[in-house]
């Protein structure tokens, strides 16, 4: 029997004091807000969050699309924390909050009298989440920008078209991963508080989040002593698992086992490759990936990518074409994934278009209640 959704979110009743800005923190608090938490975004009067000015592009209501991407379902409080009035309002908010999240330079909130130790005395159940670039000890003075962490944390050393050309990922991926880790820590701390009544401090930093998210690449170093390098679109441990040229545009093959490889060679008219000692097993294919690429691309080059996608998909070989974002959203829409949500907001003449939360929950699904607020906008 399918459960009917409830009218309230899974986090309804949870109050979040959001002292974060830019991306990692705001992304985390938006995810909490989507699940029903009341998020109060604390911003400096006037310009507010830095990302409000990060444009073009701009949405139909004049806000930067960057700011809109991580700030729906929130209210904004314009507080100058350097003034007595602003500080007192911040203390009052923290005193009644279930969660406080901040990503100032380590030590800043303590100097403002808004650190965990100061607030937990009055609010012992507070879950206090701090996000930094390189931790709160020896790395406290390092600037915590996503691009720097992609470089210093090793991501760019394994990303790029070829050796000698380290390349950043096309989105601030480390910030996003760190925001997800922040949510994970906050929810665990809330669960602990529900059982014990005790809040706690949660700390997460961009560098540690990246090293964890590098998964097999990090493991290759810590467990195998291997320092991975740039392989372009090739996989360090699987082949064929990359982009390959066809008659018109690239095709991605993601062949994860020997059975799939045998099917691939059959569809391409190259059945002898499946029994060739150079390619019969995955370790052999990884060792001989370059010669294998030449053979595969010679066959793939006889037809276009869409032809091969249809033929290989029908036979169970994982593959796909390379889409731009327009194509990606069209694909998600065609699959019934509803990737776009629209927020009808009485404060604005037109609905706000936003990227849908990826969660699907049968009883307490994410909701889209309000558009990203203006500075000090408290509907």
C-alpha positions as a printed NumPy array, in Angstrom:
array([[  0.   ,   0.   ,   0.   ],
       [  1.364,   3.399,  -0.928],
       [  1.594,   5.883,   1.933],
       [  0.021,   9.296,   1.462],
       [  2.222,  12.34 ,   1.939],
       [  1.689,  14.389,   5.078],
       [  1.19 ,  18.15 ,   5.031],
       [  4.336,  18.861,   7.072],
       [  7.964,  18.115,   6.315],
       [ 10.191,  15.651,   8.123],
       [ 11.991,  18.585,   9.796],
       [  8.954,  20.718,  10.573],
       [  9.46 ,  22.487,  13.89 ],
       [ 13.261,  22.572,  13.553],
       [ 14.571,  26.147,  13.65 ],
       [ 17.859,  26.794,  11.833],
       [ 19.891,  29.947,  12.44 ],
       [ 21.866,  30.263,   9.21 ],
       [ 24.954,  32.448,   9.592],
       [ 26.549,  30.971,   6.462],
       [ 27.008,  32.503,   3.05 ],
       [ 28.06 ,  31.734,  -0.51 ],
       [ 27.629,  27.985,  -1.188],
       [ 28.486,  25.1  ,   1.177],
       [ 26.468,  26.417,   4.131],
       [ 23.532,  27.847,   2.145],
       [ 23.241,  24.604,   0.164],
       [ 23.065,  22.64 ,   3.423],
       [ 20.445,  24.929,   4.942],
       [ 18.353,  24.887,   1.759],
       [ 18.23 ,  21.096,   1.896],
       [ 17.081,  21.326,   5.531],
       [ 14.496,  23.943,   4.532],
       [ 13.164,  21.746,   1.714],
       [ 12.346,  19.144,   4.371],
       [ 10.351,  21.618,   6.443],
       [ 12.907,  23.298,   8.707],
       [ 12.42 ,  27.005,   9.386],
       [ 15.629,  28.615,   8.143],
       [ 16.436,  32.184,   9.159],
       [ 19.266,  33.476,   6.966],
       [ 21.371,  36.085,   8.747],
       [ 22.901,  38.578,   6.311],
       [ 24.774,  41.835,   6.547],
       [ 22.526,  44.843,   5.833],
       [ 22.738,  46.207,   2.315],
       [ 24.586,  43.8  ,   0.016],
       [ 23.706,  40.628,   1.955],
       [ 25.135,  37.313,   0.797],
       [ 28.039,  37.753,  -1.636],
       [ 26.362,  35.565,  -4.241],
       [ 23.557,  38.112,  -4.701],
       [ 26.061,  40.06 ,  -6.829],
       [ 27.487,  37.038,  -8.677],
       [ 26.015,  37.563, -12.116],
       [ 25.174,  37.45 , -14.881],
       [ 23.098,  35.404, -15.421],
       [ 20.08 ,  36.75 , -13.569],
       [ 16.623,  35.268, -13.057],
       [ 13.4  ,  36.943, -14.154],
       [ 13.057,  38.8  , -10.832],
       [ 16.539,  40.303, -11.102],
       [ 18.248,  38.033,  -8.564],
       [ 21.435,  36.257,  -9.589],
       [ 20.79 ,  32.658, -10.556],
       [ 23.755,  31.676,  -8.384],
       [ 22.051,  33.076,  -5.268],
       [ 18.731,  31.531,  -6.254],
       [ 20.29 ,  28.087,  -6.593],
       [ 20.774,  27.614,  -2.832],
       [ 18.401,  29.949,  -0.974],
       [ 14.768,  28.974,  -1.491],
       [ 12.439,  28.317,   1.46 ],
       [ 14.306,  30.766,   3.723],
       [ 13.663,  34.045,   5.499],
       [ 16.289,  36.769,   5.649],
       [ 17.347,  38.763,   8.691],
       [ 19.565,  41.769,   8.017],
       [ 21.758,  42.024,  11.139],
       [ 24.944,  43.981,  11.703],
       [ 26.741,  41.739,  14.192],
       [ 29.133,  44.568,  15.083],
       [ 26.341,  46.61 ,  16.689],
       [ 24.729,  45.994,  20.063],
       [ 21.267,  45.649,  18.51 ],
       [ 22.416,  43.235,  15.816],
       [ 24.424,  41.182,  18.313],
       [ 21.482,  40.967,  20.723],
       [ 19.14 ,  39.831,  17.94 ],
       [ 21.659,  37.204,  16.872],
       [ 21.952,  35.926,  20.45 ],
       [ 18.165,  35.753,  20.754],
       [ 17.918,  33.783,  17.524],
       [ 20.669,  31.372,  18.596],
       [ 18.984,  30.927,  21.97 ],
       [ 15.831,  29.499,  20.415],
       [ 17.385,  27.687,  17.467],
       [ 17.724,  23.936,  17.179],
       [ 20.572,  24.275,  14.69 ],
       [ 23.112,  27.012,  14.004],
       [ 25.343,  26.796,  10.963],
       [ 28.216,  29.159,  10.118],
       [ 31.161,  29.322,   7.763],
       [ 33.07 ,  32.362,   8.93 ],
       [ 36.821,  32.182,   9.239],
       [ 37.549,  29.959,  12.269],
       [ 37.532,  32.003,  15.475],
       [ 35.293,  34.782,  14.123],
       [ 32.098,  33.608,  15.833],
       [ 33.982,  33.159,  19.118],
       [ 35.263,  36.732,  18.921],
       [ 31.707,  37.938,  18.308],
       [ 30.467,  36.108,  21.397],
       [ 28.513,  33.722,  19.174],
       [ 30.764,  30.655,  19.427],
       [ 29.537,  27.238,  20.487],
       [ 30.755,  27.417,  24.077],
       [ 29.052,  30.777,  24.65 ],
       [ 25.75 ,  29.704,  23.124],
       [ 25.552,  26.155,  24.48 ],
       [ 25.466,  27.427,  28.05 ],
       [ 22.105,  29.073,  27.428],
       [ 20.92 ,  26.541,  24.831],
       [ 22.422,  23.125,  25.712],
       [ 20.402,  21.349,  23.033],
       [ 21.886,  23.468,  20.236],
       [ 23.447,  21.635,  17.278],
       [ 26.195,  24.004,  16.142],
       [ 27.73 ,  23.292,  12.729],
       [ 30.923,  25.044,  11.617],
       [ 32.193,  24.812,   8.037],
       [ 35.747,  25.806,   7.171],
       [ 38.17 ,  25.359,   4.329],
       [ 41.013,  23.567,   6.066],
       [ 39.835,  22.957,   9.645],
       [ 39.871,  25.081,  12.778],
       [ 43.433,  24.361,  13.996],
       [ 46.595,  24.635,  11.888],
       [ 44.604,  25.375,   8.725],
       [ 42.442,  28.105,  10.252],
       [ 44.305,  30.92 ,   8.465],
       [ 44.049,  29.377,   4.989],
       [ 41.353,  30.848,   2.723],
       [ 38.588,  28.323,   2.161],
       [ 37.694,  28.758,  -1.501],
       [ 36.485,  25.791,  -3.532],
       [ 38.994,  26.349,  -6.353],
       [ 41.898,  26.403,  -3.922],
       [ 40.746,  23.169,  -2.291],
       [ 40.272,  21.492,  -5.67 ],
       [ 43.913,  22.361,  -6.37 ],
       [ 45.486,  21.809,  -2.949],
       [ 43.322,  18.782,  -2.121],
       [ 44.33 ,  16.728,  -5.155],
       [ 41.161,  16.852,  -7.264],
       [ 42.818,  18.814, -10.057],
       [ 45.715,  16.348, -10.075],
       [ 43.37 ,  13.647, -11.391],
       [ 41.154,  15.913, -13.526],
       [ 42.072,  17.234, -16.946],
       [ 42.446,  16.271, -20.606],
       [ 45.992,  14.947, -20.251],
       [ 49.018,  15.   , -17.943],
       [ 50.342,  18.5  , -17.366],
       [ 46.925,  20.112, -17.747],
       [ 45.238,  20.013, -14.313],
       [ 41.642,  21.218, -14.618],
       [ 38.999,  22.184, -12.104],
       [ 35.592,  20.526, -12.139],
       [ 33.002,  22.734, -13.854],
       [ 31.074,  23.435, -10.638],
       [ 32.154,  24.165,  -7.052],
       [ 31.891,  20.471,  -6.305],
       [ 33.867,  20.538,  -3.048],
       [ 31.479,  23.103,  -1.581],
       [ 28.517,  20.933,  -2.561],
       [ 30.036,  17.758,  -1.101],
       [ 30.893,  19.635,   2.094],
       [ 27.33 ,  20.929,   2.333],
       [ 26.046,  17.377,   2.068],
       [ 28.428,  16.266,   4.809],
       [ 27.186,  19.142,   6.957],
       [ 23.578,  17.977,   6.556],
       [ 24.603,  14.422,   7.398],
       [ 26.327,  15.583,  10.586],
       [ 23.465,  17.885,  11.593],
       [ 20.833,  15.168,  11.198],
       [ 22.931,  12.707,  13.212],
       [ 23.383,  15.31 ,  15.963],
       [ 19.654,  16.052,  16.019],
       [ 18.94 ,  12.344,  16.387],
       [ 21.381,  12.163,  19.297],
       [ 19.745,  15.201,  20.882],
       [ 16.297,  13.651,  20.557],
       [ 17.537,  10.656,  22.553],
       [ 19.651,  12.488,  25.141],
       [ 18.663,  16.149,  25.145],
       [ 22.267,  17.075,  24.434],
       [ 23.357,  19.238,  21.559],
       [ 26.894,  19.218,  20.204],
       [ 29.32 ,  20.907,  17.883],
       [ 29.62 ,  19.541,  14.342],
       [ 32.686,  20.515,  12.307],
       [ 33.295,  19.833,   8.647],
       [ 35.917,  21.243,   6.304],
       [ 36.354,  21.332,   2.561],
       [ 39.712,  19.546,   2.461],
       [ 38.612,  16.537,   4.529],
       [ 35.332,  16.339,   2.604],
       [ 37.226,  16.26 ,  -0.682],
       [ 39.673,  13.583,   0.477],
       [ 36.704,  11.43 ,   1.508],
       [ 34.855,  12.112,  -1.752],
       [ 37.891,  11.08 ,  -3.81 ],
       [ 37.042,   7.508,  -2.646],
       [ 38.974,   5.046,  -4.83 ],
       [ 41.598,   7.627,  -5.774],
       [ 42.293,   8.437,  -2.114],
       [ 42.253,   4.747,  -1.234],
       [ 44.782,   4.04 ,  -3.976],
       [ 47.19 ,   6.281,  -2.096],
       [ 46.505,   5.475,   1.568],
       [ 46.103,   1.711,   1.083],
       [ 48.203,   1.049,  -1.997],
       [ 50.843,   3.76 ,  -2.005],
       [ 49.805,   4.786,  -5.519],
       [ 49.644,   8.481,  -6.396],
       [ 47.01 ,   8.69 ,  -9.171],
       [ 47.453,  11.04 , -12.09 ],
       [ 45.441,  12.546, -14.921],
       [ 43.878,  10.032, -17.287],
       [ 41.471,  12.318, -19.127],
       [ 38.129,  10.533, -19.3  ],
       [ 39.641,   7.105, -18.686],
       [ 39.052,   5.238, -15.418],
       [ 42.143,   4.186, -13.463],
       [ 40.801,   0.693, -12.727],
       [ 38.187,  -0.163, -15.395],
       [ 38.278,  -0.405, -19.195],
       [ 36.569,   0.375, -21.462],
       [ 35.151,   3.104, -19.207],
       [ 35.533,   6.489, -20.947],
       [ 34.424,   8.565, -23.929],
       [ 35.062,   7.14 , -27.402],
       [ 34.844,   8.722, -30.845],
       [ 32.05 ,   7.7  , -33.191],
       [ 31.155,   8.95 , -36.676],
       [ 29.649,  12.16 , -35.306],
       [ 30.155,  12.777, -31.558],
       [ 31.518,  11.118, -28.424],
       [ 29.903,   8.083, -26.835],
       [ 30.471,   7.063, -23.244],
       [ 31.052,   3.379, -22.562],
       [ 30.873,   2.226, -18.94 ],
       [ 31.701,  -1.47 , -19.249],
       [ 31.994,  -2.784, -15.718],
       [ 32.536,  -6.532, -16.171],
       [ 33.709,  -9.178, -18.615],
       [ 30.184, -10.201, -19.592],
       [ 29.348,  -6.667, -20.694],
       [ 32.601,  -6.541, -22.633],
       [ 31.727,  -9.732, -24.507],
       [ 28.378,  -8.233, -25.461],
       [ 30.025,  -4.99 , -26.564],
       [ 32.449,  -6.821, -28.846],
       [ 29.593,  -8.849, -30.295],
       [ 27.535,  -5.739, -31.131],
       [ 30.574,  -4.041, -32.672],
       [ 31.438,  -7.091, -34.762],
       [ 34.676,  -7.704, -32.857],
       [ 33.957, -11.002, -31.035],
       [ 37.609, -12.116, -31.123],
       [ 38.548,  -9.361, -28.654],
       [ 36.633, -11.137, -25.89 ],
       [ 38.997, -14.111, -26.075],
       [ 42.194, -12.19 , -26.805],
       [ 44.503, -12.429, -23.793],
       [ 45.156,  -8.668, -24.011],
       [ 41.471,  -7.853, -23.47 ],
       [ 39.683, -10.893, -22.045],
       [ 39.796,  -9.667, -18.436],
       [ 39.433,  -6.23 , -16.912],
       [ 43.024,  -6.072, -15.561],
       [ 44.29 ,  -6.943, -19.028],
       [ 42.074,  -4.296, -20.612],
       [ 43.324,  -1.649, -18.187],
       [ 46.923,  -2.538, -19.051],
       [ 46.192,  -2.402, -22.772],
       [ 43.647,   0.4  , -22.773],
       [ 45.288,   2.411, -25.584],
       [ 45.39 ,  -0.392, -28.126],
       [ 41.851,  -1.35 , -27.107],
       [ 40.706,   2.214, -27.719],
       [ 42.036,   2.15 , -31.277],
       [ 40.166,  -1.056, -32.064],
       [ 36.901,   0.105, -30.504],
       [ 36.969,   3.522, -32.15 ],
       [ 37.62 ,   1.983, -35.558],
       [ 34.359,   0.069, -35.221],
       [ 32.414,   2.87 , -33.513],
       [ 33.494,   5.284, -36.242],
       [ 31.343,   3.518, -38.805],
       [ 28.096,   4.88 , -37.285],
       [ 26.887,   7.778, -35.171],
       [ 26.681,   7.899, -31.389],
       [ 22.903,   7.659, -31.195],
       [ 22.902,   4.505, -33.335],
       [ 25.381,   2.828, -31.024],
       [ 23.548,   4.063, -27.922],
       [ 20.34 ,   2.376, -29.089],
       [ 22.059,  -0.843, -30.162],
       [ 24.188,  -1.218, -27.034],
       [ 21.457,  -0.191, -24.599],
       [ 19.153,  -2.808, -26.106],
       [ 21.802,  -5.422, -25.335],
       [ 22.43 ,  -4.223, -21.786],
       [ 25.772,  -2.494, -22.344],
       [ 25.968,   0.712, -20.223],
       [ 26.506,   3.666, -22.525],
       [ 25.283,   7.163, -23.269],
       [ 25.817,  10.323, -25.247],
       [ 27.391,  13.465, -23.787],
       [ 24.64 ,  16.008, -23.082],
       [ 24.819,  19.69 , -22.325],
       [ 22.567,  20.916, -19.507],
       [ 19.646,  21.469, -21.858],
       [ 19.906,  17.861, -22.965],
       [ 20.334,  16.664, -19.388],
       [ 17.14 ,  18.376, -18.23 ],
       [ 15.285,  17.084, -21.284],
       [ 16.445,  13.56 , -20.434],
       [ 15.371,  13.834, -16.798],
       [ 11.991,  15.213, -17.874],
       [ 11.483,  12.391, -20.406],
       [ 12.197,   9.866, -17.634],
       [  9.529,  11.356, -15.372],
       [ 12.033,  12.657, -12.823],
       [ 10.485,  16.155, -12.67 ],
       [ 13.825,  18.001, -12.416],
       [ 12.315,  21.492, -12.341],
       [ 10.062,  23.007,  -9.664],
       [  8.18 ,  26.311,  -9.756],
       [  7.517,  28.412,  -6.707],
       [  4.401,  30.564,  -6.817],
       [  5.257,  33.535,  -4.612],
       [  2.822,  36.364,  -3.847],
       [  5.704,  38.82 ,  -3.585],
       [  6.624,  38.328,  -7.244],
       [  4.722,  38.593, -10.504],
       [  6.035,  35.371, -12.022],
       [  6.826,  31.963, -10.532],
       [ 10.416,  31.294,  -9.536],
       [ 11.913,  28.389, -11.458],
       [ 14.247,  26.202,  -9.42 ],
       [ 16.049,  22.878,  -9.691],
       [ 14.041,  20.229,  -7.85 ],
       [ 15.333,  18.537,  -4.729],
       [ 16.464,  15.021,  -5.792],
       [ 14.93 ,  13.285,  -2.763],
       [ 11.73 ,  11.296,  -3.157],
       [  9.972,  10.535,   0.138],
       [  6.588,   8.819,   0.388],
       [  5.345,  10.575,   3.535],
       [  7.35 ,  13.782,   3.954],
       [  8.559,  14.884,   0.519],
       [ 10.526,  18.078,  -0.048],
       [  8.367,  21.159,  -0.598],
       [  8.882,  24.51 ,  -2.284],
       [  7.205,  27.129,  -0.128],
       [  8.915,  30.424,  -0.84 ],
       [ 11.296,  32.038,  -3.274],
       [ 14.827,  33.04 ,  -2.238],
       [ 14.331,  36.17 ,  -0.105],
       [ 15.645,  39.661,  -0.612],
       [ 17.956,  41.078,   2.052],
       [ 15.914,  41.414,   5.252],
       [ 12.833,  39.923,   3.599],
       [ 10.924,  38.098,   6.333],
       [  7.571,  36.916,   4.928]])
